[in-house]
């Protein structure tokens, strides 16, 4: 209701659920980190998603995500309190998409 007592209606506003348009794996933050860091990724279509962390020898040290996810933006947290200082790699596999990034744990 306006100040003069008249009633007016505004247009209908729609809010879209914006899905990412491409697969993406972001650089972890913070980096270097101690003891934890956040890894963000986007998937544009429903996919089986795997996010794993590897040491410099190529051994899997932990799996942060392994399962089906709907399209959207996600984040996972790596707790490095039980890991040694050094360089690690994290890799995402989602559908046909794969990407790997490097991070540094300092203690």
Beta strands, then each sheet from edge to edge (+ up, - down):
strand 1: 24-25
strand 2: 36-43
strand 3: 47-54
strand 4: 60-69
strand 5: 72-79
strand 6: 86-94
strand 7: 97-105
sheet 1: 1+ 2- 5+
sheet 2: 4+ 3- 6+ 7-
end
